[in-house]
Amino acid sequence: MTMLATAIDVRFIPEEDRLALTLRSDSESTELHITRRMTRAVMAAMVELLMRSSREVVAAPGENRTDVLLFEHMEAAAGWQRSEGSVHPGGLSTPAPTAGPDGVRQTAAPAELLSKVDVTVEKGNMRLHFHDTAGIRAQIELPREKSHQFLSILRDISVFAQWDIKELAWMDRRSQFVMPEGARLS
């Protein structure tokens, strides 16, 4: 049975050079591991779909499309409420312990290695289906703003892990732009 997740935690496992994704719903959670290569592919797919599904990006001249996506990314970032006191880069929260006070049951099964991630956009929301060798294990639907947040978290942890992700170098230009208060793309 496929778990429909409502939240996702991301952490780096240096001993395995992988990311651990903990997908959680109100009643259960599951941990899946993702390799560097698959993480890069997921980030590339997310960027491609964010670009193709934005009227502003599509309307921009080719050489300016990543700039328009960067402005959208910065606009989405302005509304993020990151956890304080985090021990992870980028303000990520520490995943819930096995017996969490919130009552979420932690899956006792060992973490599975992802074999495939399907990334689609439907009605403005990004859907990610996480597959292991047995099939679809979990899925999550993210509004556009949360898709940007997830992409940023993946990028921040990839940089922390010292993974080479040159294709997302355009995100490094965030500090070179200042968005005026109340400015919106559309």
C-alpha positions as CSV (number, residue, x, y, z in Angstrom):
1,M,0.0,0.0,0.0
2,T,1.3,3.4,-0.9
3,M,1.6,5.9,1.9
4,L,0.2,9.4,1.2
5,A,2.7,11.7,3.0
6,T,1.9,15.1,4.3
7,A,5.5,16.0,5.4
8,I,9.0,15.2,4.5
9,D,12.3,15.4,6.5
10,V,15.7,15.3,4.8
11,R,19.0,14.5,6.4
12,F,22.5,13.5,5.1
13,I,24.0,10.1,6.1
14,P,27.8,10.7,5.7
15,E,28.7,7.0,6.3
16,E,26.7,6.0,3.2
17,D,27.0,9.3,1.2
18,R,23.2,9.3,0.8
19,L,20.2,11.3,1.8
20,A,17.5,9.9,4.1
21,L,14.0,11.0,3.3
22,T,11.5,10.5,6.1
23,L,8.0,10.8,4.7
24,R,5.3,11.2,7.3
25,S,1.5,11.2,7.4
26,D,-0.7,11.6,10.4
27,S,-0.5,8.0,11.3
28,E,2.7,6.5,9.9
29,S,6.1,7.3,8.5
30,T,8.7,5.6,6.3
31,E,12.4,6.2,5.7
32,L,13.8,6.0,2.2
33,H,17.4,6.5,1.1
34,I,18.3,8.3,-2.1
35,T,21.7,8.3,-3.8
36,R,23.6,11.3,-5.0
37,R,22.9,10.5,-8.7
38,M,19.1,10.1,-8.0
39,T,19.1,13.3,-6.0
40,R,20.6,15.2,-8.9
41,A,18.0,13.7,-11.3
42,V,15.1,14.6,-9.0
43,M,16.4,18.2,-8.6
44,A,16.8,18.5,-12.4
45,A,13.3,17.2,-13.0
46,M,11.9,19.6,-10.4
47,V,13.6,22.6,-12.0
48,E,12.5,21.5,-15.4
49,L,8.8,21.2,-14.3
50,L,8.9,24.4,-12.3
51,M,10.2,26.2,-15.5
52,R,7.7,24.6,-17.9
53,S,4.7,25.1,-15.6
54,S,5.3,28.8,-15.0
55,R,3.6,31.4,-17.3
56,E,6.2,34.0,-16.3
57,V,9.2,31.7,-17.0
58,V,7.7,30.5,-20.4
59,A,7.1,34.2,-21.4
60,A,10.7,35.3,-20.6
61,P,13.4,35.3,-23.2
62,G,15.5,32.1,-23.1
63,E,18.5,33.6,-21.5
64,N,16.5,35.1,-18.7
65,R,14.4,32.1,-17.7
66,T,16.6,31.0,-14.8
67,D,16.5,34.6,-13.5
68,V,12.7,34.6,-13.5
69,L,12.7,31.2,-11.8
70,L,15.2,32.6,-9.3
71,F,12.9,35.5,-8.5
72,E,10.0,33.1,-8.1
73,H,12.2,31.0,-5.8
74,M,13.1,34.0,-3.7
75,E,9.5,35.1,-3.5
76,A,8.6,31.6,-2.2
77,A,11.5,31.7,0.2
78,A,10.2,35.0,1.7
79,G,7.3,33.1,3.2
80,W,9.2,30.1,4.6
81,Q,9.3,29.5,8.3
82,R,12.4,27.5,9.0
83,S,12.9,25.7,12.3
84,E,15.1,27.5,14.8
85,G,17.9,25.8,16.6
86,S,18.4,23.3,13.8
87,V,21.6,21.3,13.6
88,H,21.3,20.9,9.9
89,P,22.3,23.4,7.2
90,G,19.6,25.5,5.7
91,G,17.5,25.5,8.9
92,L,16.2,21.9,8.5
93,S,14.5,20.3,11.5
94,T,15.8,17.1,13.0
95,P,13.5,14.2,12.1
96,A,11.1,13.0,14.7
97,P,12.4,10.2,17.0
98,T,11.1,6.7,16.7
99,A,8.6,7.2,19.5
100,G,7.6,10.7,18.7
101,P,5.5,12.8,21.2
102,D,3.2,13.7,18.3
103,G,1.9,10.1,18.2
104,V,3.2,9.4,14.6
105,R,4.0,5.7,14.4
106,Q,7.5,5.2,13.0
107,T,7.9,2.3,10.5
108,A,10.0,-0.5,12.1
109,A,11.1,-1.7,8.7
110,P,14.7,-0.8,7.6
111,A,15.0,2.1,5.2
112,E,14.8,1.1,1.5
113,L,17.0,2.5,-1.3
114,L,14.9,4.4,-3.8
115,S,15.1,3.0,-7.3
116,K,13.0,5.6,-9.0
117,V,11.2,8.9,-8.3
118,D,8.4,10.1,-10.6
119,V,8.0,13.9,-10.6
120,T,4.9,15.4,-12.2
121,V,2.9,18.6,-12.0
122,E,-0.9,18.5,-11.9
123,K,-3.2,21.5,-11.2
124,G,-0.2,23.6,-10.1
125,N,1.0,21.1,-7.5
126,M,4.1,18.9,-7.8
127,R,3.7,15.2,-7.1
128,L,6.5,13.0,-6.2
129,H,6.1,9.2,-6.2
130,F,8.9,7.3,-4.5
131,H,9.6,3.8,-5.7
132,D,11.8,1.1,-4.2
133,T,12.4,-2.3,-5.8
134,A,8.9,-3.5,-4.8
135,G,7.0,-0.5,-6.4
136,I,5.6,2.8,-5.2
137,R,6.4,3.1,-1.5
138,A,5.1,6.7,-0.8
139,Q,3.9,9.8,-2.5
140,I,3.6,13.5,-1.6
141,E,1.9,16.4,-3.2
142,L,3.6,19.8,-2.8
143,P,2.1,23.2,-3.7
144,R,4.5,25.3,-5.9
145,E,5.9,27.2,-3.0
146,K,6.6,24.0,-1.0
147,S,8.2,22.6,-4.2
148,H,10.7,25.5,-4.1
149,Q,11.3,24.9,-0.4
150,F,12.0,21.2,-1.0
151,L,14.3,22.0,-3.9
152,S,16.1,24.5,-1.7
153,I,16.5,21.9,1.1
154,L,17.9,19.3,-1.3
155,R,20.3,21.9,-2.7
156,D,21.4,23.0,0.8
157,I,22.1,19.5,2.0
158,S,23.8,18.6,-1.3
159,V,26.2,21.5,-0.8
160,F,26.7,20.5,2.9
161,A,27.5,16.9,1.6
162,Q,30.0,18.5,-0.9
163,W,28.2,17.0,-3.8
164,D,28.9,18.6,-7.2
165,I,25.6,20.2,-8.3
166,K,26.8,22.8,-10.8
167,E,23.5,22.7,-12.7
168,L,21.9,24.5,-9.7
169,A,24.5,27.2,-9.5
170,W,21.9,29.7,-10.6
171,M,20.4,29.4,-7.0
172,D,23.7,30.7,-5.6
173,R,22.9,34.1,-7.1
174,R,20.1,34.5,-4.5
175,S,22.4,36.7,-2.4
176,Q,23.0,39.1,-5.4
177,F,19.4,40.2,-5.6
178,V,17.2,42.1,-3.2
179,M,13.5,41.8,-3.6
180,P,11.6,45.0,-2.5
181,E,9.0,44.5,0.2
182,G,5.7,43.4,-1.4
183,A,7.1,42.8,-4.9
184,R,5.5,39.9,-6.7
185,L,6.1,38.3,-10.0
186,S,2.5,38.3,-11.1
